[in-house]
Amino acid sequence: MTPWKLHPPWRHEPLRRGTDVAQSWLALLTGLTIAVAAPAAGVVAGQVVHAASQQQRAGWHSVSAVVAKEPPARVGVDTNGGSVGRVQAAVRWMTSDHKARTGETTVPPGVRVGDRTTVWLDRHGALVRDPGTPGDALAISVVAGTVAASGTGLLLFGADRAGVRLLNRKRSAQWEKEWAELDAQGRHHRQ
């Protein structure tokens, strides 16, 4: 049954088979489920990712650090003085108990040995990437929600297609059976 020939499942037609009615119900229920479940999955996934990002960021804190080693080649630096990205550099900072620590993290391009920069630490005092802006967190949440909504829609659509395939097999088996019965009746009348 092609999509443009689908009729409401409750509509009675004398030539309609049970598989046709089942396929109409399947299409209706799949459409409604996709319309509700896909956006819901997207919203839930986006909220979960956003909440996790906020929770992670809440545990981070910034400290001032000194660039300890000249950063490698200035990859990502614009010749007009602007910056395209960040570069890796070794930095040194003091912990809350006044111990000096060193590590490697990303810093703005153009820093030199001895320059001060801000680095981010987690709850345990380990270096982490920059927390990004709230806009970055929102963008990641939107992407996660979009992927979840699309994936849910595709999964439900795939389940619908699998159901239609099973109904088509059943429909073909019914047709073969009915054609065999008609053929047997035709042979019986000719004799």
N, C-alpha and C positions, 0 to 999 in steps of 0.2 A: 504494500500500500504506500503510495508516494505521499509526501508531506502535504501537497496541495489538494489531495483527495481525502484527507483526514476529516472526519465528521465528529460532532459531539458524540461521546460514547453512549449517551442515554437516548439518542435518536434511533428509532426502530426502522429498519429497512429489511425487506424480505430476503434479499440476497446476501446480507451481511453474515459472515461467519463469526464464530466465537473468537477466533484469532484476530479478526478485524476489530472487534469490540475491545479485546485486550490491548491491541496496539494503540487504539485511540486513547484508552485510559492511561496506558504507559506514557504516551506523548504528553498528555495533559498533566499528569503527576510529575513527570520529569521537568517540564517547563516551569511549573509552580515551585518545585523543589529548588531548581537552579535559581529562580528569581528571588527566593528567600535565603537559601543556604549559602550561596556564593558570596553575596554581600555581607552576610553575617560572619562567615569565616574570615573575610577580609578585614572587617572591623575588629574582630576578636584578635586576629594575628597582629594587626597594627597596634592595638592597645597593649598586647603582651610585650611586643618588641619595644614599644615606647616606655612602658613601665620598667622593663629590665634595663634599658639604657639609663633611665633616670636613677634607678637604684644603684647601678654601677657608678655613675657620675657622682652620686652622693657620697660614696666612699673615697673618692679621689680628692686630693688637695694639692695646691701648687706651692712650690718653693722656689726660691731664687738660687740659681746655680751659675757657676763660672765655666766658660768653655776652657777645657783643659788641654785640648789638642786641636791643632789646625784641622778643620774639616777637609775631607778629600775634595777632588775636583768639584768645581762649582756647577754641577749639573742642575739645570732648572733655573739658572739666573738669567734674567733678561739683560741685554746689553744697554738698555735705556735706564737701568737702575731699579726697575721693578722686579718683583719676584714671581716666578712661575710656580715654585713648590718649595718644599723644605729639604734640608740636607742632613745627613747623619753626622754627628759629632760626639766626641767624648766630653762629658761634663763632670764637674765635681760640686757636691753640695753637702750641707751639714744636716745631720739628722736631729730630731728633737732632743736626743740625749747628747748632743754636741760631738758626734763622731763624724769624721769626714768619709764620704762615700763617693765612688765614681761609677759611671756607667755610660752607655751610649744611647742617645736618643735623637730625635729629629729637632732641628733648630732652624730659625729663619735663615735664609741664605744671606751671605755677606758678613756673618759674625767672624771674629778673629779670636785668637787665644787671649784670654783675660776678659773678654766681654761678658757681661751678665745677661742671662736669659732666664725665662721661666720654664720649669719642667714640672711634670705632674707625677705624683706618687700614689700608689694604692694604699689600702689600710695597713699593709705590711711594710711599707716603705720602699717597695720596688718601683722602678720606672715604668710608666705606661705611656701609651701614645696620647697625644693631646685629646681632650674630651670632645673637641669640636664645638660647634655652636648648637643652640636649640634648633636652628633650621636644619642642620645636618641630621640631628636625631629625628626630626619630623620627616625628612626625606627618606631616611632608612625605614621608618615606620610605614610610610605610604608605599614604598616598594614592597615591603614584606606583606602588607595587606593586599596589594594588587596581585602578587604572586599567589597568595593563599586563595583569593577569590577566583583567579583564573584556574588554578589547579583544582579547586573544588568543582567549578563549572565543567571543566574537562573530564574530571572523574565521573561526575553524574551523567554527562553526555555519553561517555564511553559505556557506562552501565546501561543506558537507554539503548545504545546501538547493539550491545550484546543481547539485550532482551528482544529487540527486533529480529536479530539474527536467529534466535531460538524460535520465535514465533514463525518466521519464514520457513524454518526447517519443518515445524509442525504443520504449517499450511501446505508445504510441498508433499509431505507424507499423506495428508488428507486427500489432496488432489490425486496422487498416485493410486490410493485405495479406491477412490470414487471412479477413476478412469478404468481401473481393473474391473470393478463391479459392472460398469456400463459395457465394457468389452465382453464380459462373460454373459451379460443379458443379451447383447447383440448376437453373439454366437449361438445362444440358446434358441432365439427366435428364427435364425436362418436354418436351423436343422429341421 
